[in-house]
Amino acid sequence: MKLLVHSAMRRRGIGRMLMLHLEKEARSLGRNVLTLDTQIGEPSELLYASLGYTRVGEIPRYVRDATGAYYGTVFYYKHLGK
């Protein structure tokens, strides 16, 4: 699943609020590890780091945009604990 915030609504704490709610819901469902990915260099990397996610690696040229340009992606995880 993808979690996105419209570009006109960014930098208002919406992404952080959504991620915190997602983590709470995951805990309530008994999940203990979350994984995610995002395009390398995107501002979301700073958000994930600030929420305690650990960067574990990247894949260059992972996705192609509408113009045909390739971009890498980076993967993160977080243990939710008890």
mmCIF file of the N, C-alpha and C atoms, coordinates in Angstrom:
data_MODEL
# 
_entry.id   MODEL 
# 
loop_
_atom_site.group_PDB 
_atom_site.id 
_atom_site.type_symbol 
_atom_site.label_atom_id 
_atom_site.label_alt_id 
_atom_site.label_comp_id 
_atom_site.label_asym_id 
_atom_site.label_entity_id 
_atom_site.label_seq_id 
_atom_site.pdbx_PDB_ins_code 
_atom_site.Cartn_x 
_atom_site.Cartn_y 
_atom_site.Cartn_z 
_atom_site.occupancy 
_atom_site.B_iso_or_equiv 
_atom_site.pdbx_formal_charge 
_atom_site.auth_seq_id 
_atom_site.auth_comp_id 
_atom_site.auth_asym_id 
_atom_site.auth_atom_id 
_atom_site.pdbx_PDB_model_num 
ATOM 1   N N  . MET A 1 1  ? 0.843  -1.168 0.000   1.00 0.00 ? 1  MET A N  1 
ATOM 2   C CA . MET A 1 1  ? 0.000  0.000  0.000   1.00 0.00 ? 1  MET A CA 1 
ATOM 3   C C  . MET A 1 1  ? 0.894  1.239  0.000   1.00 0.00 ? 1  MET A C  1 
ATOM 4   N N  . LYS A 1 2  ? 0.382  2.275  -0.549  1.00 0.00 ? 2  LYS A N  1 
ATOM 5   C CA . LYS A 1 2  ? 1.109  3.549  -0.559  1.00 0.00 ? 2  LYS A CA 1 
ATOM 6   C C  . LYS A 1 2  ? 0.383  4.556  0.316   1.00 0.00 ? 2  LYS A C  1 
ATOM 7   N N  . LEU A 1 3  ? 1.150  5.343  1.016   1.00 0.00 ? 3  LEU A N  1 
ATOM 8   C CA . LEU A 1 3  ? 0.617  6.424  1.819   1.00 0.00 ? 3  LEU A CA 1 
ATOM 9   C C  . LEU A 1 3  ? 1.175  7.710  1.228   1.00 0.00 ? 3  LEU A C  1 
ATOM 10  N N  . LEU A 1 4  ? 0.313  8.555  0.704   1.00 0.00 ? 4  LEU A N  1 
ATOM 11  C CA . LEU A 1 4  ? 0.742  9.779  0.044   1.00 0.00 ? 4  LEU A CA 1 
ATOM 12  C C  . LEU A 1 4  ? -0.001 10.979 0.602   1.00 0.00 ? 4  LEU A C  1 
ATOM 13  N N  . VAL A 1 5  ? 0.677  12.118 0.613   1.00 0.00 ? 5  VAL A N  1 
ATOM 14  C CA . VAL A 1 5  ? 0.060  13.390 0.956   1.00 0.00 ? 5  VAL A CA 1 
ATOM 15  C C  . VAL A 1 5  ? 0.147  14.265 -0.285  1.00 0.00 ? 5  VAL A C  1 
ATOM 16  N N  . HIS A 1 6  ? -0.977 14.839 -0.692  1.00 0.00 ? 6  HIS A N  1 
ATOM 17  C CA . HIS A 1 6  ? -1.000 15.700 -1.879  1.00 0.00 ? 6  HIS A CA 1 
ATOM 18  C C  . HIS A 1 6  ? 0.046  16.802 -1.730  1.00 0.00 ? 6  HIS A C  1 
ATOM 19  N N  . SER A 1 7  ? 0.716  17.123 -2.819  1.00 0.00 ? 7  SER A N  1 
ATOM 20  C CA . SER A 1 7  ? 1.808  18.097 -2.777  1.00 0.00 ? 7  SER A CA 1 
ATOM 21  C C  . SER A 1 7  ? 1.358  19.454 -2.228  1.00 0.00 ? 7  SER A C  1 
ATOM 22  N N  . ALA A 1 8  ? 0.127  19.840 -2.451  1.00 0.00 ? 8  ALA A N  1 
ATOM 23  C CA . ALA A 1 8  ? -0.370 21.127 -1.951  1.00 0.00 ? 8  ALA A CA 1 
ATOM 24  C C  . ALA A 1 8  ? -0.586 21.108 -0.437  1.00 0.00 ? 8  ALA A C  1 
ATOM 25  N N  . MET A 1 9  ? -0.586 19.932 0.169   1.00 0.00 ? 9  MET A N  1 
ATOM 26  C CA . MET A 1 9  ? -0.862 19.806 1.601   1.00 0.00 ? 9  MET A CA 1 
ATOM 27  C C  . MET A 1 9  ? 0.367  19.378 2.412   1.00 0.00 ? 9  MET A C  1 
ATOM 28  N N  . ARG A 1 10 ? 1.522  19.329 1.789   1.00 0.00 ? 10 ARG A N  1 
ATOM 29  C CA . ARG A 1 10 ? 2.729  18.888 2.495   1.00 0.00 ? 10 ARG A CA 1 
ATOM 30  C C  . ARG A 1 10 ? 3.264  19.960 3.428   1.00 0.00 ? 10 ARG A C  1 
ATOM 31  N N  . ARG A 1 11 ? 4.116  19.524 4.360   1.00 0.00 ? 11 ARG A N  1 
ATOM 32  C CA . ARG A 1 11 ? 4.776  20.386 5.349   1.00 0.00 ? 11 ARG A CA 1 
ATOM 33  C C  . ARG A 1 11 ? 3.785  20.946 6.356   1.00 0.00 ? 11 ARG A C  1 
ATOM 34  N N  . ARG A 1 12 ? 2.724  20.179 6.637   1.00 0.00 ? 12 ARG A N  1 
ATOM 35  C CA . ARG A 1 12 ? 1.715  20.586 7.620   1.00 0.00 ? 12 ARG A CA 1 
ATOM 36  C C  . ARG A 1 12 ? 1.546  19.542 8.719   1.00 0.00 ? 12 ARG A C  1 
ATOM 37  N N  . GLY A 1 13 ? 2.413  18.524 8.719   1.00 0.00 ? 13 GLY A N  1 
ATOM 38  C CA . GLY A 1 13 ? 2.325  17.487 9.740   1.00 0.00 ? 13 GLY A CA 1 
ATOM 39  C C  . GLY A 1 13 ? 1.362  16.361 9.414   1.00 0.00 ? 13 GLY A C  1 
ATOM 40  N N  . ILE A 1 14 ? 0.778  16.398 8.229   1.00 0.00 ? 14 ILE A N  1 
ATOM 41  C CA . ILE A 1 14 ? -0.199 15.376 7.856   1.00 0.00 ? 14 ILE A CA 1 
ATOM 42  C C  . ILE A 1 14 ? 0.463  14.012 7.697   1.00 0.00 ? 14 ILE A C  1 
ATOM 43  N N  . GLY A 1 15 ? 1.606  13.969 7.041   1.00 0.00 ? 15 GLY A N  1 
ATOM 44  C CA . GLY A 1 15 ? 2.326  12.703 6.860   1.00 0.00 ? 15 GLY A CA 1 
ATOM 45  C C  . GLY A 1 15 ? 2.707  12.089 8.196   1.00 0.00 ? 15 GLY A C  1 
ATOM 46  N N  . ARG A 1 16 ? 3.208  12.904 9.108   1.00 0.00 ? 16 ARG A N  1 
ATOM 47  C CA . ARG A 1 16 ? 3.584  12.427 10.449  1.00 0.00 ? 16 ARG A CA 1 
ATOM 48  C C  . ARG A 1 16 ? 2.350  11.878 11.161  1.00 0.00 ? 16 ARG A C  1 
ATOM 49  N N  . MET A 1 17 ? 1.239  12.618 11.116  1.00 0.00 ? 17 MET A N  1 
ATOM 50  C CA . MET A 1 17 ? 0.010  12.179 11.762  1.00 0.00 ? 17 MET A CA 1 
ATOM 51  C C  . MET A 1 17 ? -0.459 10.843 11.174  1.00 0.00 ? 17 MET A C  1 
ATOM 52  N N  . LEU A 1 18 ? -0.416 10.718 9.857   1.00 0.00 ? 18 LEU A N  1 
ATOM 53  C CA . LEU A 1 18 ? -0.829 9.468  9.214   1.00 0.00 ? 18 LEU A CA 1 
ATOM 54  C C  . LEU A 1 18 ? 0.069  8.306  9.620   1.00 0.00 ? 18 LEU A C  1 
ATOM 55  N N  . MET A 1 19 ? 1.378  8.546  9.649   1.00 0.00 ? 19 MET A N  1 
ATOM 56  C CA . MET A 1 19 ? 2.314  7.483  10.025  1.00 0.00 ? 19 MET A CA 1 
ATOM 57  C C  . MET A 1 19 ? 2.105  7.053  11.476  1.00 0.00 ? 19 MET A C  1 
ATOM 58  N N  . LEU A 1 20 ? 1.901  8.001  12.370  1.00 0.00 ? 20 LEU A N  1 
ATOM 59  C CA . LEU A 1 20 ? 1.672  7.654  13.778  1.00 0.00 ? 20 LEU A CA 1 
ATOM 60  C C  . LEU A 1 20 ? 0.372  6.867  13.946  1.00 0.00 ? 20 LEU A C  1 
ATOM 61  N N  . HIS A 1 21 ? -0.650 7.250  13.200  1.00 0.00 ? 21 HIS A N  1 
ATOM 62  C CA . HIS A 1 21 ? -1.910 6.502  13.253  1.00 0.00 ? 21 HIS A CA 1 
ATOM 63  C C  . HIS A 1 21 ? -1.722 5.098  12.677  1.00 0.00 ? 21 HIS A C  1 
ATOM 64  N N  . LEU A 1 22 ? -0.984 5.011  11.590  1.00 0.00 ? 22 LEU A N  1 
ATOM 65  C CA . LEU A 1 22 ? -0.704 3.706  10.974  1.00 0.00 ? 22 LEU A CA 1 
ATOM 66  C C  . LEU A 1 22 ? 0.030  2.796  11.960  1.00 0.00 ? 22 LEU A C  1 
ATOM 67  N N  . GLU A 1 23 ? 1.015  3.337  12.655  1.00 0.00 ? 23 GLU A N  1 
ATOM 68  C CA . GLU A 1 23 ? 1.759  2.539  13.641  1.00 0.00 ? 23 GLU A CA 1 
ATOM 69  C C  . GLU A 1 23 ? 0.851  2.072  14.775  1.00 0.00 ? 23 GLU A C  1 
ATOM 70  N N  . LYS A 1 24 ? -0.017 2.964  15.251  1.00 0.00 ? 24 LYS A N  1 
ATOM 71  C CA . LYS A 1 24 ? -0.952 2.598  16.317  1.00 0.00 ? 24 LYS A CA 1 
ATOM 72  C C  . LYS A 1 24 ? -1.882 1.479  15.858  1.00 0.00 ? 24 LYS A C  1 
ATOM 73  N N  . GLU A 1 25 ? -2.387 1.601  14.655  1.00 0.00 ? 25 GLU A N  1 
ATOM 74  C CA . GLU A 1 25 ? -3.276 0.573  14.103  1.00 0.00 ? 25 GLU A CA 1 
ATOM 75  C C  . GLU A 1 25 ? -2.531 -0.746 13.926  1.00 0.00 ? 25 GLU A C  1 
ATOM 76  N N  . ALA A 1 26 ? -1.293 -0.674 13.439  1.00 0.00 ? 26 ALA A N  1 
ATOM 77  C CA . ALA A 1 26 ? -0.489 -1.889 13.265  1.00 0.00 ? 26 ALA A CA 1 
ATOM 78  C C  . ALA A 1 26 ? -0.280 -2.595 14.605  1.00 0.00 ? 26 ALA A C  1 
ATOM 79  N N  . ARG A 1 27 ? 0.018  -1.832 15.649  1.00 0.00 ? 27 ARG A N  1 
ATOM 80  C CA . ARG A 1 27 ? 0.182  -2.420 16.995  1.00 0.00 ? 27 ARG A CA 1 
ATOM 81  C C  . ARG A 1 27 ? -1.103 -3.106 17.442  1.00 0.00 ? 27 ARG A C  1 
ATOM 82  N N  . SER A 1 28 ? -2.241 -2.453 17.204  1.00 0.00 ? 28 SER A N  1 
ATOM 83  C CA . SER A 1 28 ? -3.518 -3.020 17.636  1.00 0.00 ? 28 SER A CA 1 
ATOM 84  C C  . SER A 1 28 ? -3.831 -4.319 16.900  1.00 0.00 ? 28 SER A C  1 
ATOM 85  N N  . LEU A 1 29 ? -3.253 -4.489 15.735  1.00 0.00 ? 29 LEU A N  1 
ATOM 86  C CA . LEU A 1 29 ? -3.434 -5.715 14.949  1.00 0.00 ? 29 LEU A CA 1 
ATOM 87  C C  . LEU A 1 29 ? -2.356 -6.755 15.241  1.00 0.00 ? 29 LEU A C  1 
ATOM 88  N N  . GLY A 1 30 ? -1.486 -6.454 16.214  1.00 0.00 ? 30 GLY A N  1 
ATOM 89  C CA . GLY A 1 30 ? -0.453 -7.403 16.609  1.00 0.00 ? 30 GLY A CA 1 
ATOM 90  C C  . GLY A 1 30 ? 0.784  -7.405 15.729  1.00 0.00 ? 30 GLY A C  1 
ATOM 91  N N  . ARG A 1 31 ? 0.935  -6.396 14.906  1.00 0.00 ? 31 ARG A N  1 
ATOM 92  C CA . ARG A 1 31 ? 2.130  -6.303 14.061  1.00 0.00 ? 31 ARG A CA 1 
ATOM 93  C C  . ARG A 1 31 ? 3.278  -5.758 14.889  1.00 0.00 ? 31 ARG A C  1 
ATOM 94  N N  . ASN A 1 32 ? 4.496  -6.218 14.612  1.00 0.00 ? 32 ASN A N  1 
ATOM 95  C CA . ASN A 1 32 ? 5.624  -5.718 15.392  1.00 0.00 ? 32 ASN A CA 1 
ATOM 96  C C  . ASN A 1 32 ? 6.733  -5.104 14.551  1.00 0.00 ? 32 ASN A C  1 
ATOM 97  N N  . VAL A 1 33 ? 6.662  -5.257 13.228  1.00 0.00 ? 33 VAL A N  1 
ATOM 98  C CA . VAL A 1 33 ? 7.661  -4.646 12.355  1.00 0.00 ? 33 VAL A CA 1 
ATOM 99  C C  . VAL A 1 33 ? 6.952  -4.044 11.147  1.00 0.00 ? 33 VAL A C  1 
ATOM 100 N N  . LEU A 1 34 ? 7.320  -2.816 10.825  1.00 0.00 ? 34 LEU A N  1 
ATOM 101 C CA . LEU A 1 34 ? 6.817  -2.182 9.608   1.00 0.00 ? 34 LEU A CA 1 
ATOM 102 C C  . LEU A 1 34 ? 7.982  -1.959 8.660   1.00 0.00 ? 34 LEU A C  1 
ATOM 103 N N  . THR A 1 35 ? 7.744  -2.144 7.380   1.00 0.00 ? 35 THR A N  1 
ATOM 104 C CA . THR A 1 35 ? 8.740  -1.857 6.355   1.00 0.00 ? 35 THR A CA 1 
ATOM 105 C C  . THR A 1 35 ? 8.129  -0.895 5.354   1.00 0.00 ? 35 THR A C  1 
ATOM 106 N N  . LEU A 1 36 ? 8.979  -0.078 4.758   1.00 0.00 ? 36 LEU A N  1 
ATOM 107 C CA . LEU A 1 36 ? 8.498  0.860  3.749   1.00 0.00 ? 36 LEU A CA 1 
ATOM 108 C C  . LEU A 1 36 ? 9.627  1.223  2.806   1.00 0.00 ? 36 LEU A C  1 
ATOM 109 N N  . ASP A 1 37 ? 9.240  1.845  1.707   1.00 0.00 ? 37 ASP A N  1 
ATOM 110 C CA . ASP A 1 37 ? 10.242 2.337  0.761   1.00 0.00 ? 37 ASP A CA 1 
ATOM 111 C C  . ASP A 1 37 ? 9.783  3.672  0.210   1.00 0.00 ? 37 ASP A C  1 
ATOM 112 N N  . THR A 1 38 ? 10.753 4.434  -0.283  1.00 0.00 ? 38 THR A N  1 
ATOM 113 C CA . THR A 1 38 ? 10.477 5.710  -0.910  1.00 0.00 ? 38 THR A CA 1 
ATOM 114 C C  . THR A 1 38 ? 11.588 6.011  -1.908  1.00 0.00 ? 38 THR A C  1 
ATOM 115 N N  . GLN A 1 39 ? 11.311 6.925  -2.795  1.00 0.00 ? 39 GLN A N  1 
ATOM 116 C CA . GLN A 1 39 ? 12.322 7.312  -3.784  1.00 0.00 ? 39 GLN A CA 1 
ATOM 117 C C  . GLN A 1 39 ? 13.508 7.971  -3.083  1.00 0.00 ? 39 GLN A C  1 
ATOM 118 N N  . ILE A 1 40 ? 14.694 7.605  -3.492  1.00 0.00 ? 40 ILE A N  1 
ATOM 119 C CA . ILE A 1 40 ? 15.914 8.185  -2.918  1.00 0.00 ? 40 ILE A CA 1 
ATOM 120 C C  . ILE A 1 40 ? 15.897 9.701  -3.095  1.00 0.00 ? 40 ILE A C  1 
ATOM 121 N N  . GLY A 1 41 ? 16.205 10.410 -2.010  1.00 0.00 ? 41 GLY A N  1 
ATOM 122 C CA . GLY A 1 41 ? 16.294 11.862 -2.056  1.00 0.00 ? 41 GLY A CA 1 
ATOM 123 C C  . GLY A 1 41 ? 14.998 12.595 -1.783  1.00 0.00 ? 41 GLY A C  1 
ATOM 124 N N  . GLU A 1 42 ? 13.920 11.881 -1.585  1.00 0.00 ? 42 GLU A N  1 
ATOM 125 C CA . GLU A 1 42 ? 12.635 12.524 -1.303  1.00 0.00 ? 42 GLU A CA 1 
ATOM 126 C C  . GLU A 1 42 ? 12.603 13.030 0.144   1.00 0.00 ? 42 GLU A C  1 
ATOM 127 N N  . PRO A 1 43 ? 11.843 14.100 0.415   1.00 0.00 ? 43 PRO A N  1 
ATOM 128 C CA . PRO A 1 43 ? 11.720 14.611 1.786   1.00 0.00 ? 43 PRO A CA 1 
ATOM 129 C C  . PRO A 1 43 ? 11.179 13.572 2.767   1.00 0.00 ? 43 PRO A C  1 
ATOM 130 N N  . SER A 1 44 ? 10.458 12.593 2.270   1.00 0.00 ? 44 SER A N  1 
ATOM 131 C CA . SER A 1 44 ? 9.919  11.552 3.153   1.00 0.00 ? 44 SER A CA 1 
ATOM 132 C C  . SER A 1 44 ? 11.025 10.804 3.879   1.00 0.00 ? 44 SER A C  1 
ATOM 133 N N  . GLU A 1 45 ? 12.229 10.779 3.318   1.00 0.00 ? 45 GLU A N  1 
ATOM 134 C CA . GLU A 1 45 ? 13.343 10.126 4.013   1.00 0.00 ? 45 GLU A CA 1 
ATOM 135 C C  . GLU A 1 45 ? 13.594 10.787 5.369   1.00 0.00 ? 45 GLU A C  1 
ATOM 136 N N  . LEU A 1 46 ? 13.502 12.111 5.429   1.00 0.00 ? 46 LEU A N  1 
ATOM 137 C CA . LEU A 1 46 ? 13.701 12.830 6.696   1.00 0.00 ? 46 LEU A CA 1 
ATOM 138 C C  . LEU A 1 46 ? 12.580 12.515 7.675   1.00 0.00 ? 46 LEU A C  1 
ATOM 139 N N  . LEU A 1 47 ? 11.351 12.421 7.167   1.00 0.00 ? 47 LEU A N  1 
ATOM 140 C CA . LEU A 1 47 ? 10.219 12.077 8.023   1.00 0.00 ? 47 LEU A CA 1 
ATOM 141 C C  . LEU A 1 47 ? 10.416 10.703 8.636   1.00 0.00 ? 47 LEU A C  1 
ATOM 142 N N  . TYR A 1 48 ? 10.748 9.719  7.822   1.00 0.00 ? 48 TYR A N  1 
ATOM 143 C CA . TYR A 1 48 ? 10.901 8.354  8.324   1.00 0.00 ? 48 TYR A CA 1 
ATOM 144 C C  . TYR A 1 48 ? 12.019 8.265  9.362   1.00 0.00 ? 48 TYR A C  1 
ATOM 145 N N  . ALA A 1 49 ? 13.121 8.934  9.107   1.00 0.00 ? 49 ALA A N  1 
ATOM 146 C CA . ALA A 1 49 ? 14.222 8.936  10.073  1.00 0.00 ? 49 ALA A CA 1 
ATOM 147 C C  . ALA A 1 49 ? 13.780 9.576  11.391  1.00 0.00 ? 49 ALA A C  1 
ATOM 148 N N  . SER A 1 50 ? 13.012 10.663 11.302  1.00 0.00 ? 50 SER A N  1 
ATOM 149 C CA . SER A 1 50 ? 12.565 11.350 12.517  1.00 0.00 ? 50 SER A CA 1 
ATOM 150 C C  . SER A 1 50 ? 11.576 10.513 13.313  1.00 0.00 ? 50 SER A C  1 
ATOM 151 N N  . LEU A 1 51 ? 10.920 9.563  12.667  1.00 0.00 ? 51 LEU A N  1 
ATOM 152 C CA . LEU A 1 51 ? 9.971  8.673  13.335  1.00 0.00 ? 51 LEU A CA 1 
ATOM 153 C C  . LEU A 1 51 ? 10.628 7.393  13.836  1.00 0.00 ? 51 LEU A C  1 
ATOM 154 N N  . GLY A 1 52 ? 11.945 7.288  13.670  1.00 0.00 ? 52 GLY A N  1 
ATOM 155 C CA . GLY A 1 52 ? 12.664 6.139  14.203  1.00 0.00 ? 52 GLY A CA 1 
ATOM 156 C C  . GLY A 1 52 ? 12.830 4.975  13.249  1.00 0.00 ? 52 GLY A C  1 
ATOM 157 N N  . TYR A 1 53 ? 12.557 5.171  11.975  1.00 0.00 ? 53 TYR A N  1 
ATOM 158 C CA . TYR A 1 53 ? 12.762 4.102  10.990  1.00 0.00 ? 53 TYR A CA 1 
ATOM 159 C C  . TYR A 1 53 ? 14.244 4.002  10.656  1.00 0.00 ? 53 TYR A C  1 
ATOM 160 N N  . THR A 1 54 ? 14.697 2.795  10.418  1.00 0.00 ? 54 THR A N  1 
ATOM 161 C CA . THR A 1 54 ? 16.097 2.527  10.103  1.00 0.00 ? 54 THR A CA 1 
ATOM 162 C C  . THR A 1 54 ? 16.245 2.241  8.620   1.00 0.00 ? 54 THR A C  1 
ATOM 163 N N  . ARG A 1 55 ? 17.149 2.968  7.980   1.00 0.00 ? 55 ARG A N  1 
ATOM 164 C CA . ARG A 1 55 ? 17.434 2.762  6.555   1.00 0.00 ? 55 ARG A CA 1 
ATOM 165 C C  . ARG A 1 55 ? 18.267 1.491  6.414   1.00 0.00 ? 55 ARG A C  1 
ATOM 166 N N  . VAL A 1 56 ? 17.835 0.590  5.536   1.00 0.00 ? 56 VAL A N  1 
ATOM 167 C CA . VAL A 1 56 ? 18.547 -0.682 5.405   1.00 0.00 ? 56 VAL A CA 1 
ATOM 168 C C  . VAL A 1 56 ? 19.145 -0.924 4.035   1.00 0.00 ? 56 VAL A C  1 
ATOM 169 N N  . GLY A 1 57 ? 18.809 -0.127 3.056   1.00 0.00 ? 57 GLY A N  1 
ATOM 170 C CA . GLY A 1 57 ? 19.420 -0.321 1.753   1.00 0.00 ? 57 GLY A CA 1 
ATOM 171 C C  . GLY A 1 57 ? 18.655 0.361  0.647   1.00 0.00 ? 57 GLY A C  1 
ATOM 172 N N  . GLU A 1 58 ? 19.262 0.321  -0.523  1.00 0.00 ? 58 GLU A N  1 
ATOM 173 C CA . GLU A 1 58 ? 18.626 0.954  -1.672  1.00 0.00 ? 58 GLU A CA 1 
ATOM 174 C C  . GLU A 1 58 ? 18.816 0.109  -2.923  1.00 0.00 ? 58 GLU A C  1 
ATOM 175 N N  . ILE A 1 59 ? 17.938 0.332  -3.864  1.00 0.00 ? 59 ILE A N  1 
ATOM 176 C CA . ILE A 1 59 ? 18.021 -0.317 -5.172  1.00 0.00 ? 59 ILE A CA 1 
ATOM 177 C C  . ILE A 1 59 ? 18.055 0.787  -6.216  1.00 0.00 ? 59 ILE A C  1 
ATOM 178 N N  . PRO A 1 60 ? 19.173 0.927  -6.922  1.00 0.00 ? 60 PRO A N  1 
ATOM 179 C CA . PRO A 1 60 ? 19.244 1.952  -7.971  1.00 0.00 ? 60 PRO A CA 1 
ATOM 180 C C  . PRO A 1 60 ? 18.334 1.583  -9.152  1.00 0.00 ? 60 PRO A C  1 
ATOM 181 N N  . ARG A 1 61 ? 17.873 2.594  -9.849  1.00 0.00 ? 61 ARG A N  1 
ATOM 182 C CA . ARG A 1 61 ? 17.062 2.402  -11.061 1.00 0.00 ? 61 ARG A CA 1 
ATOM 183 C C  . ARG A 1 61 ? 15.889 1.445  -10.816 1.00 0.00 ? 61 ARG A C  1 
ATOM 184 N N  . TYR A 1 62 ? 15.210 1.639  -9.696  1.00 0.00 ? 62 TYR A N  1 
ATOM 185 C CA . TYR A 1 62 ? 14.143 0.735  -9.285  1.00 0.00 ? 62 TYR A CA 1 
ATOM 186 C C  . TYR A 1 62 ? 12.807 1.037  -9.966  1.00 0.00 ? 62 TYR A C  1 
ATOM 187 N N  . VAL A 1 63 ? 12.550 2.297  -10.220 1.00 0.00 ? 63 VAL A N  1 
ATOM 188 C CA . VAL A 1 63 ? 11.263 2.699  -10.792 1.00 0.00 ? 63 VAL A CA 1 
ATOM 189 C C  . VAL A 1 63 ? 11.487 3.736  -11.892 1.00 0.00 ? 63 VAL A C  1 
ATOM 190 N N  . ARG A 1 64 ? 10.574 3.761  -12.828 1.00 0.00 ? 64 ARG A N  1 
ATOM 191 C CA . ARG A 1 64 ? 10.670 4.707  -13.941 1.00 0.00 ? 64 ARG A CA 1 
ATOM 192 C C  . ARG A 1 64 ? 9.465  5.642  -13.893 1.00 0.00 ? 64 ARG A C  1 
ATOM 193 N N  . ASP A 1 65 ? 9.705  6.932  -14.127 1.00 0.00 ? 65 ASP A N  1 
ATOM 194 C CA . ASP A 1 65 ? 8.593  7.880  -14.111 1.00 0.00 ? 65 ASP A CA 1 
ATOM 195 C C  . ASP A 1 65 ? 7.979  8.021  -15.504 1.00 0.00 ? 65 ASP A C  1 
ATOM 196 N N  . ALA A 1 66 ? 7.022  8.924  -15.635 1.00 0.00 ? 66 ALA A N  1 
ATOM 197 C CA . ALA A 1 66 ? 6.286  9.088  -16.896 1.00 0.00 ? 66 ALA A CA 1 
ATOM 198 C C  . ALA A 1 66 ? 7.185  9.539  -18.042 1.00 0.00 ? 66 ALA A C  1 
ATOM 199 N N  . THR A 1 67 ? 8.322  10.165 -17.717 1.00 0.00 ? 67 THR A N  1 
ATOM 200 C CA . THR A 1 67 ? 9.238  10.618 -18.767 1.00 0.00 ? 67 THR A CA 1 
ATOM 201 C C  . THR A 1 67 ? 10.217 9.523  -19.189 1.00 0.00 ? 67 THR A C  1 
ATOM 202 N N  . GLY A 1 68 ? 10.215 8.418  -18.460 1.00 0.00 ? 68 GLY A N  1 
ATOM 203 C CA . GLY A 1 68 ? 11.130 7.325  -18.759 1.00 0.00 ? 68 GLY A CA 1 
ATOM 204 C C  . GLY A 1 68 ? 12.405 7.350  -17.935 1.00 0.00 ? 68 GLY A C  1 
ATOM 205 N N  . ALA A 1 69 ? 12.558 8.370  -17.080 1.00 0.00 ? 69 ALA A N  1 
ATOM 206 C CA . ALA A 1 69 ? 13.746 8.461  -16.227 1.00 0.00 ? 69 ALA A CA 1 
ATOM 207 C C  . ALA A 1 69 ? 13.652 7.446  -15.087 1.00 0.00 ? 69 ALA A C  1 
ATOM 208 N N  . TYR A 1 70 ? 14.779 6.841  -14.762 1.00 0.00 ? 70 TYR A N  1 
ATOM 209 C CA . TYR A 1 70 ? 14.829 5.861  -13.672 1.00 0.00 ? 70 TYR A CA 1 
ATOM 210 C C  . TYR A 1 70 ? 15.229 6.532  -12.362 1.00 0.00 ? 70 TYR A C  1 
ATOM 211 N N  . TYR A 1 71 ? 14.675 6.021  -11.278 1.00 0.00 ? 71 TYR A N  1 
ATOM 212 C CA . TYR A 1 71 ? 15.003 6.501  -9.938  1.00 0.00 ? 71 TYR A CA 1 
ATOM 213 C C  . TYR A 1 71 ? 15.229 5.313  -9.022  1.00 0.00 ? 71 TYR A C  1 
ATOM 214 N N  . GLY A 1 72 ? 16.085 5.515  -8.046  1.00 0.00 ? 72 GLY A N  1 
ATOM 215 C CA . GLY A 1 72 ? 16.316 4.482  -7.060  1.00 0.00 ? 72 GLY A CA 1 
ATOM 216 C C  . GLY A 1 72 ? 15.299 4.576  -5.938  1.00 0.00 ? 72 GLY A C  1 
ATOM 217 N N  . THR A 1 73 ? 15.214 3.510  -5.168  1.00 0.00 ? 73 THR A N  1 
ATOM 218 C CA . THR A 1 73 ? 14.353 3.508  -3.990  1.00 0.00 ? 73 THR A CA 1 
ATOM 219 C C  . THR A 1 73 ? 15.185 3.086  -2.791  1.00 0.00 ? 73 THR A C  1 
ATOM 220 N N  . VAL A 1 74 ? 14.756 3.524  -1.622  1.00 0.00 ? 74 VAL A N  1 
ATOM 221 C CA . VAL A 1 74 ? 15.437 3.197  -0.375  1.00 0.00 ? 74 VAL A CA 1 
ATOM 222 C C  . VAL A 1 74 ? 14.420 2.531  0.555   1.00 0.00 ? 74 VAL A C  1 
ATOM 223 N N  . PHE A 1 75 ? 14.883 1.539  1.310   1.00 0.00 ? 75 PHE A N  1 
ATOM 224 C CA . PHE A 1 75 ? 14.024 0.758  2.201   1.00 0.00 ? 75 PHE A CA 1 
ATOM 225 C C  . PHE A 1 75 ? 14.323 1.077  3.661   1.00 0.00 ? 75 PHE A C  1 
ATOM 226 N N  . TYR A 1 76 ? 13.258 1.070  4.466   1.00 0.00 ? 76 TYR A N  1 
ATOM 227 C CA . TYR A 1 76 ? 13.331 1.336  5.897   1.00 0.00 ? 76 TYR A CA 1 
ATOM 228 C C  . TYR A 1 76 ? 12.519 0.299  6.656   1.00 0.00 ? 76 TYR A C  1 
ATOM 229 N N  . TYR A 1 77 ? 12.849 0.139  7.950   1.00 0.00 ? 77 TYR A N  1 
ATOM 230 C CA . TYR A 1 77 ? 12.020 -0.689 8.823   1.00 0.00 ? 77 TYR A CA 1 
ATOM 231 C C  . TYR A 1 77 ? 11.970 -0.059 10.201  1.00 0.00 ? 77 TYR A C  1 
ATOM 232 N N  . LYS A 1 78 ? 10.968 -0.488 10.984  1.00 0.00 ? 78 LYS A N  1 
ATOM 233 C CA . LYS A 1 78 ? 10.850 -0.048 12.366  1.00 0.00 ? 78 LYS A CA 1 
ATOM 234 C C  . LYS A 1 78 ? 10.213 -1.155 13.174  1.00 0.00 ? 78 LYS A C  1 
ATOM 235 N N  . HIS A 1 79 ? 10.865 -1.513 14.295  1.00 0.00 ? 79 HIS A N  1 
ATOM 236 C CA . HIS A 1 79 ? 10.275 -2.439 15.259  1.00 0.00 ? 79 HIS A CA 1 
ATOM 237 C C  . HIS A 1 79 ? 9.329  -1.628 16.139  1.00 0.00 ? 79 HIS A C  1 
ATOM 238 N N  . LEU A 1 80 ? 8.097  -2.066 16.227  1.00 0.00 ? 80 LEU A N  1 
ATOM 239 C CA . LEU A 1 80 ? 7.102  -1.340 17.016  1.00 0.00 ? 80 LEU A CA 1 
ATOM 240 C C  . LEU A 1 80 ? 7.180  -1.639 18.494  1.00 0.00 ? 80 LEU A C  1 
ATOM 241 N N  . GLY A 1 81 ? 7.714  -2.799 18.848  1.00 0.00 ? 81 GLY A N  1 
ATOM 242 C CA . GLY A 1 81 ? 7.853  -3.152 20.257  1.00 0.00 ? 81 GLY A CA 1 
ATOM 243 C C  . GLY A 1 81 ? 6.504  -3.357 20.922  1.00 0.00 ? 81 GLY A C  1 
ATOM 244 N N  . LYS A 1 82 ? 6.563  -3.528 22.213  1.00 0.00 ? 82 LYS A N  1 
ATOM 245 C CA . LYS A 1 82 ? 5.330  -3.722 22.981  1.00 0.00 ? 82 LYS A CA 1 
ATOM 246 C C  . LYS A 1 82 ? 4.957  -2.482 23.710  1.00 0.00 ? 82 LYS A C  1 
# 
